[in-house]
Amino acid sequence: MYKILSFLGLFVSLNIFAQENLLDTSYGQSGGCTNFAFYNGSQMSGGLQIHSTVKLPDGRVLAVGANFIARFTSNGMLDTTFNGTGYKLTSSENYAHIKSAGDGNYIIMDVGYGGKVQKIDINGNFISDFTTFNQSASYADIEVDQSGRIYLLKYTTTNAGSDYSLVRLLPNGVLDATFGNNGILALGFTYKYRRVEVNSNNEIFMAGQKIVAVSDQRIVVTKLQSDGSFDTSFGTGGTFLYSFGQNVDSSAQLMFLDNGKILGLTSGSICNGNNCFGLITYRLNANGTLDSTFKNTGISVIPVQSNSTPKKIVRLPDNKFIISGTGWYNTYALKMDENGDLDNSFGLNGKIITPQMLNKSVYNEGFELYGNSIVLFGIYSIVYGGQTQYVGTARKYFFNESYLGTSDLDFRDLKIYPNPVKDFLYFTTNEKVIGYEIMDLNGRKIIYSKSKPSDNKINVDNLLPGIYIINVMAEHKIITTKFIKQ
C-alpha cells in the first residue's frame, strides 16, 4: 500500500533566486515547502496531483486533483483529522476545479470526459440533496454566481473542431431550464473559450482565443446577459476580438474593475516594444473596446519569463492584484495595479519566481493568501516505472522583507458581531483601520470603502443571504474574517 509523506526537494535549482530569502521557513515540512509525495518503499512513485485549492475560513485548505480530495493545515501539512490521512482517493475522477457554493459547501468538477459536477462539505463528504451533473464532454472552466447558480464551460471534439457550449445549473445541481435550451447554451466552433466569469450584475463573460491560422491566434472576450443572450452592445455583436493576429495562448483570466472596465490576462507572444513573450495584459472598456489609455495601446507584455501562463488572479483591498502562473520550469506570482504597473515592494521588483527545476515539468495550480504572505500550490513531474507521474507541492513566501520573521495575520486579529447579521455589522480590532471591503466567497467585491467606518459599523442590509468575507485594512496589515448574512 502506498504511503504519503512530505519530502524536501521541490524546485532544486542551479540558480540563486533573491526571493528565496522571503521563504517562510516555519511553513511546511522542509523549511518553507511541503511535497505531497507517494512512496513505494524508498522510491518516490508519484503524489497528490493538486489541480485546485480553496482556503477555508479557519485557514485550512481544501484541495482537489487527479483521483483525490484532500485537506491541508494552514501550515502546509496534511490535515489528518480529514479521513484519518488528510486525503480521500477516488476511483477515476480527475477533479480540476473547486469553488465555494456560497452556503458553506463547495462545488467540485471532474474535467475528464465524464464531466461530473458534485457538491462536498469541508470534510469531503458529498451533499446528498445536490443532484450530481454528469454529461459526457470535456470541461474547461466552472463558475458560481452570487445566487449559487453554477456555470460549466464544456466542449466536444469533432472532425470540425471543438464545439463549445455553456451550461447553467441551479444551486441544487439541476439544469436551469430558463437558460439557453433547457440549461445549455450552444456557442459553436468559432472561439476556443477557456474562462467563464460572472460579475455582480450576473452578466456572463467568457474569454479565450480565436485560431485564424497557426501564426494568427487572437484574444477573444464574449459577453452574455444573465438570460444567456449575447450583449450586442459589447464589442462587435457581443464579442471583443483582438484585431492583430499573433501567437496568443488560450489561457485567460479576467478581473472586473470598479469603473466598469475589464482587466484581462493571457500568455503567448504579442510584441510590445522590446517585449514579445511573457504575461500578456490588456484592458477593455465597458463596451468591449480596447482601452487605448492602458499602456498607450490597450495591451502590453510583462516579461516574467518566456512562458508565463496565468492561473489565478485575486484583487487585494488596496485595489491591486496578485497573479500566479506557470513559468519556465518553475512558477511565479506578481503584484500589479489596474494600469498594469508592477508593485516593486512585492517580492523582487514586483515578482516572486521560484527556483527552476530543469528538465522537469512544473505547473502552478493557484495560490492562497495568509495576511502578508502567499502560498503557491502546484505540481511537478517525476518518472516512475517508465511513466511520468506528478507530485503536489506547496511553497510559502512573505510579500517582502518587512514581514520576515513576523507571524501571519488572520481572523483572530478581528472580532465581528452579530454573526449571523441582518442589518448592521460591527467590528473591533486594536489596529488603526484605514478602510475595508466585503467580498463574496468567489472573490467579488460587494462593498468597499477607503476610510474607517463611523463607530466601526457597516450597513449590510442590502446583501443577499449567504457567507461573506470582510477584509479590514490597517496601516500595515490586512485582517480577514468571515460572517453570515441572514
C-alpha positions in Angstrom: 0.0 0.0 0.0 1.2 3.5 -0.8 2.1 5.8 2.0 2.1 9.6 1.6 5.0 11.6 3.0 6.4 15.1 2.9 9.7 15.3 1.1 12.3 18.1 0.6 13.4 18.6 -2.9 10.9 20.9 -4.6 12.4 23.2 -7.1 16.1 22.2 -6.8 17.8 25.0 -8.6 21.0 25.7 -10.4 20.4 29.4 -9.9 20.3 31.7 -6.9 17.0 33.5 -6.6 16.9 36.5 -4.3 13.3 36.0 -3.4 14.2 32.7 -1.7 15.2 35.0 1.2 11.4 35.6 1.5 10.6 31.9 2.2 8.7 31.4 5.5 10.9 28.7 6.9 8.4 27.9 9.6 6.0 26.7 7.0 5.6 23.1 5.8 7.8 20.1 6.3 11.0 21.4 4.9 11.8 25.0 5.7 9.2 26.7 3.6 7.7 24.0 1.5 5.9 20.6 1.6 5.8 18.0 -1.1 2.8 15.6 -1.0 4.5 12.5 -2.4 3.7 8.8 -2.5 6.5 6.3 -1.9 6.8 2.7 -2.9 9.3 1.6 -0.3 12.0 4.2 -0.5 11.3 5.3 -4.1 9.1 8.2 -4.9 6.3 6.9 -7.1 4.0 10.0 -7.5 1.9 12.1 -5.2 -1.3 14.1 -4.8 -1.6 15.8 -8.2 -3.1 19.1 -7.0 -5.2 20.9 -9.5 -7.2 23.4 -7.5 -7.5 24.8 -3.9 -9.7 26.9 -1.7 -8.9 28.4 1.7 -11.4 27.7 4.4 -12.4 30.4 6.9 -10.2 28.9 9.6 -7.1 28.9 7.3 -7.1 25.3 6.3 -7.1 24.4 2.6 -9.4 22.1 0.7 -7.7 20.7 -2.4 -8.8 18.5 -5.3 -6.9 16.9 -8.1 -6.4 13.6 -10.1 -8.3 11.0 -8.1 -8.4 12.7 -4.7 -9.9 15.2 -2.3 -7.6 16.5 0.5 -7.3 19.0 3.2 -4.2 20.7 4.4 -3.5 22.7 7.6 -2.7 26.4 7.4 0.9 25.4 8.0 1.2 23.3 4.8 0.8 19.8 6.3 -1.8 17.1 5.6 -4.7 17.6 8.0 -5.0 14.1 9.5 -8.4 15.0 11.0 -9.6 14.6 7.4 -10.3 10.9 6.8 -7.5 10.0 9.2 -4.9 10.6 6.5 -5.6 14.1 5.2 -6.9 12.8 1.8 -9.5 10.6 0.1 -8.6 8.7 -3.0 -11.3 8.3 -5.7 -11.6 5.8 -8.5 -11.4 7.7 -11.8 -12.4 11.4 -11.3 -9.9 14.0 -12.5 -11.0 16.9 -10.4 -9.6 20.2 -11.7 -11.8 22.8 -10.0 -13.2 23.6 -6.6 -15.4 26.6 -6.0 -17.3 27.9 -3.0 -21.0 27.2 -3.3 -21.8 30.2 -1.1 -23.6 28.1 1.6 -20.5 26.8 3.4 -20.1 23.9 1.0 -18.1 23.5 -2.2 -18.6 22.6 -5.9 -16.0 20.3 -7.5 -15.7 19.4 -11.1 -14.2 16.4 -13.0 -12.8 17.7 -16.2 -12.5 14.3 -17.8 -14.9 13.2 -20.5 -17.4 12.1 -17.8 -17.9 15.8 -16.8 -19.1 15.0 -13.2 -20.1 18.0 -11.0 -20.6 17.4 -7.3 -21.0 19.2 -4.0 -19.0 18.5 -0.9 -18.7 19.8 2.7 -15.4 20.7 4.4 -14.8 17.1 5.3 -15.1 15.9 1.7 -18.5 14.3 2.2 -20.9 14.5 -0.8 -24.0 16.6 -0.2 -27.0 14.2 -0.7 -29.6 16.8 -1.8 -27.3 18.0 -4.6 -28.1 16.4 -8.0 -24.8 15.2 -9.5 -24.4 16.6 -13.0 -22.9 14.0 -15.3 -22.8 14.7 -19.1 -20.1 13.3 -21.4 -17.9 16.1 -22.7 -14.6 17.9 -21.9 -14.8 20.8 -19.4 -12.7 24.0 -19.5 -14.0 26.0 -16.5 -16.6 26.4 -13.8 -18.0 29.5 -12.1 -20.6 30.1 -9.3 -22.6 33.3 -9.2 -23.9 35.2 -6.1 -27.1 33.2 -6.2 -25.3 29.9 -6.2 -26.0 29.0 -9.8 -23.3 27.0 -11.5 -21.8 27.7 -14.9 -19.9 25.0 -16.8 -17.9 25.7 -19.9 -17.8 22.5 -21.9 -16.8 21.3 -25.3 -16.8 18.2 -27.5 -14.2 17.5 -30.2 -15.4 16.6 -33.7 -13.8 16.4 -37.1 -14.8 20.1 -37.5 -13.0 21.1 -34.3 -14.2 21.9 -30.7 -17.9 22.6 -30.3 -18.4 24.8 -27.2 -21.5 25.3 -25.0 -22.2 26.9 -21.6 -24.3 25.0 -19.1 -26.1 26.6 -16.2 -27.2 24.6 -13.2 -29.4 25.7 -10.3 -27.8 25.6 -6.8 -29.2 22.1 -6.3 -27.4 20.8 -9.4 -30.5 20.6 -11.7 -30.3 22.2 -15.2 -31.6 25.7 -15.2 -34.4 25.5 -17.8 -34.7 29.3 -18.2 -31.1 29.4 -19.6 -30.4 28.6 -23.3 -32.0 25.4 -24.5 -33.1 23.7 -21.2 -30.0 24.9 -19.4 -27.5 24.6 -22.2 -26.4 27.5 -24.5 -24.7 26.5 -27.8 -21.6 28.6 -28.5 -20.3 26.8 -31.6 -16.9 26.2 -33.1 -15.7 29.8 -33.8 -14.0 30.5 -30.5 -11.9 28.4 -28.1 -13.1 29.6 -24.7 -11.2 28.7 -21.6 -12.6 31.0 -18.9 -16.1 31.9 -17.7 -16.7 34.7 -15.1 -19.9 36.2 -13.8 -19.9 39.8 -12.4 -22.1 41.2 -9.5 -24.8 42.1 -12.1 -25.0 38.4 -13.2 -23.5 39.4 -16.6 -21.5 36.5 -18.1 -18.1 36.8 -19.7 -16.1 34.2 -21.5 -12.5 34.5 -22.6 -10.1 32.5 -24.7 -8.7 32.6 -28.3 -9.7 32.5 -31.9 -7.3 30.4 -34.1 -7.3 32.0 -37.6 -4.0 30.3 -38.6 -1.0 28.7 -36.9 0.7 32.2 -36.7 -2.6 34.1 -36.2 -4.2 33.4 -32.8 -6.2 36.2 -31.2 -7.6 37.3 -27.8 -11.4 36.8 -27.5 -13.8 38.0 -24.8 -17.6 37.5 -25.2 -20.3 39.0 -23.0 -23.8 37.5 -22.3 -26.7 38.9 -20.5 -27.9 37.0 -17.4 -30.5 35.1 -19.5 -27.8 33.9 -21.9 -28.5 36.3 -24.8 -25.5 38.0 -26.4 -25.0 41.6 -25.3 -24.7 43.1 -28.7 -23.6 46.5 -27.2 -20.3 44.8 -26.2 -17.6 44.7 -28.8 -19.0 43.5 -32.2 -22.2 41.6 -31.7 -21.2 40.7 -28.1 -17.6 39.8 -28.7 -14.2 41.6 -28.5 -11.7 40.1 -30.9 -8.2 41.5 -30.9 -7.5 42.8 -34.4 -3.9 41.7 -34.6 -3.0 38.1 -35.0 0.0 36.7 -33.1 0.6 33.6 -31.1 -1.8 34.2 -28.2 -2.5 31.2 -25.9 -6.0 30.1 -25.0 -5.3 30.6 -21.3 -7.3 33.5 -19.9 -8.1 35.4 -16.7 -10.5 38.3 -16.2 -11.0 40.8 -13.4 -13.8 43.3 -13.3 -12.7 46.8 -12.2 -14.8 49.3 -10.2 -15.2 51.7 -13.2 -16.8 49.0 -15.4 -13.6 48.2 -17.3 -12.1 44.7 -17.5 -8.6 43.7 -16.9 -7.5 40.6 -18.9 -4.6 38.3 -18.8 -3.3 35.6 -21.1 0.1 34.3 -22.4 1.9 33.8 -25.6 3.5 36.4 -27.8 2.4 39.9 -28.7 5.3 42.2 -29.5 5.2 45.4 -27.4 8.4 47.4 -27.8 11.2 45.1 -27.0 9.0 42.6 -25.2 7.3 39.9 -27.2 7.0 36.9 -24.8 5.6 36.9 -21.3 2.4 37.6 -19.4 0.1 39.5 -21.8 -2.1 42.1 -20.1 -4.9 44.1 -21.7 -7.8 46.3 -20.6 -11.2 46.7 -22.2 -13.7 49.5 -21.8 -17.2 48.5 -20.5 -18.4 48.5 -24.1 -15.9 45.8 -25.2 -13.5 48.0 -27.0 -9.7 48.0 -26.3 -8.9 50.8 -23.8 -6.1 52.7 -25.5 -5.3 54.6 -22.3 -3.8 51.3 -20.9 -0.1 51.3 -21.8 -1.0 53.7 -24.7 -2.2 50.8 -26.9 -4.6 48.8 -24.7 -2.3 45.8 -24.5 1.1 45.1 -23.0 3.6 42.3 -22.1 5.2 41.8 -18.7 8.4 39.9 -19.3 8.0 37.4 -16.4 9.6 34.6 -18.4 9.2 33.3 -21.9 6.3 31.1 -20.8 4.0 32.9 -18.4 0.6 31.2 -18.4 -1.7 32.9 -15.8 -3.5 30.5 -13.4 -5.2 32.7 -10.8 -5.9 36.4 -10.1 -7.1 37.9 -6.8 -7.9 41.5 -6.0 -6.5 42.9 -2.8 -8.1 45.5 -0.5 -5.7 48.1 -1.9 -7.2 47.6 -5.4 -4.1 45.9 -6.6 -3.9 42.3 -7.9 -1.8 39.3 -7.3 -1.5 36.9 -10.2 0.2 33.5 -10.2 1.1 31.3 -13.1 3.5 28.8 -14.7 6.9 30.0 -15.9 9.8 28.2 -17.4 10.4 25.1 -15.3 9.0 27.0 -12.3 6.1 29.1 -11.0 5.6 32.8 -10.3 3.5 35.3 -8.6 3.4 39.1 -9.2 1.6 42.1 -7.9 0.3 44.8 -10.2 -2.2 47.6 -10.3 -5.1 48.1 -12.8 -2.8 50.1 -15.0 -0.5 47.1 -15.5 2.3 48.5 -13.4 4.2 46.1 -11.0 4.3 46.9 -7.3 8.1 46.8 -6.7 7.5 46.4 -2.9 6.3 42.8 -3.7 9.0 40.1 -3.9 11.8 41.1 -6.2 10.8 44.1 -8.4 7.2 43.1 -8.1 7.7 39.3 -8.7 8.3 36.1 -6.9 9.7 33.4 -9.1 10.5 30.0 -7.6 13.8 28.3 -8.4 13.9 26.3 -11.6 13.6 22.5 -11.8 15.4 21.9 -15.0 14.1 19.1 -17.3 11.0 18.7 -15.1 7.5 19.9 -16.0 6.3 22.3 -13.4 2.7 23.8 -13.2 1.3 26.4 -10.9 -2.2 25.5 -9.8 -3.0 28.7 -7.9 -2.3 30.2 -4.6 -3.8 31.2 -1.2 -3.1 34.3 0.8 -2.4 34.5 4.5 -2.1 38.1 5.7 1.0 39.4 4.0 2.3 36.1 2.7 1.4 33.8 -0.2 1.3 30.0 -0.6 1.9 28.8 -4.1 0.4 25.4 -4.9 1.4 23.3 -7.9 2.7 20.1 -9.3 6.0 18.8 -10.8 6.8 15.7 -12.8 8.9 12.7 -12.0 9.5 9.4 -13.9 8.4 6.2 -12.2 8.0 2.8 -13.8 8.8 4.3 -17.2 5.9 6.7 -16.9 5.5 10.4 -16.0 3.9 10.9 -12.6 3.2 14.2 -10.7 3.8 15.3 -7.2 1.8 18.1 -5.4 3.6 20.9 -3.6 3.1 24.0 -1.5 5.6 26.8 -1.0 5.2 29.9 1.1 6.7 33.4 0.7 6.4 36.7 2.5 5.4 39.6 0.3 8.6 41.4 1.1 11.4 41.7 3.7 9.5 43.8 6.1 7.4 40.8 7.1 10.2 38.4 7.6 10.1 36.7 10.9 6.6 38.0 11.7 3.5 35.9 12.3 0.7 35.9 9.8 -2.4 37.8 10.5 -5.8 36.1 10.3 -9.3 36.1 11.7 -8.0 36.1 15.3 -7.0 39.7 14.9 -10.5 40.8 14.2 -13.8 40.4 16.1 -17.2 41.0 14.4 -20.7 40.9 15.8 -23.5 40.0 15.5 -22.8 36.9 13.4 -25.1 36.0 11.7 -26.1 39.6 10.9 -29.3 41.1 9.5 -28.6 44.8 9.0 -25.5 46.3 10.7 -22.2 44.6 11.2 -19.8 45.8 13.9 -16.2 45.0 14.3 -13.4 45.6 16.9 -9.6 45.5 16.4 -6.6 47.0 18.1 -5.2 48.2 14.8 -5.6 51.6 13.2 -8.2 51.0 10.4 -7.9 52.9 7.1 -10.5 51.0 5.0 -12.4 47.8 4.5 -14.1 45.7 1.9 -16.7 42.9 1.8 -16.4 40.1 -0.8 -18.4 37.0 -1.6 -16.8 33.6 -1.5 -15.9 33.8 -5.2 -13.8 36.9 -4.7 -16.2 39.5 -6.0 -16.0 42.8 -4.1 -19.6 43.8 -3.0 -19.0 46.7 -0.5 -15.8 48.7 0.0 -14.5 52.0 1.5 -11.1 53.7 1.6 -11.9 55.1 5.0 -12.7 53.8 8.5 -16.5 53.4 9.0 -18.1 55.5 11.7 -18.3 53.6 15.0 -16.8 50.5 13.3 -20.4 50.0 11.9 -21.2 48.7 8.4 -24.6 48.5 6.8 -25.0 45.1 5.2 -28.8 45.1 4.9 -28.7 45.0 1.1 -26.5 41.9 0.9 -28.2 38.7 -0.3 -28.3 35.9 2.4 -25.1 33.9 2.4 -21.5 33.8 3.6 -19.1 36.7 3.1 -15.5 37.7 3.8 -14.6 41.0 5.3 -11.1 42.4 4.8 -10.2 45.2 7.2 -7.2 47.3 6.1 -4.9 48.6 8.8 -1.8 50.7 8.3 0.5 47.7 7.9 -1.9 44.8 7.8 -4.9 43.2 6.1 -7.1 41.4 8.6 -9.7 38.9 7.4 -12.6 37.0 8.8 -16.0 35.6 7.7 -19.6 36.4 8.5 -23.1 35.1 7.6 -25.8 37.5 6.2 -29.3 36.3 7.2 
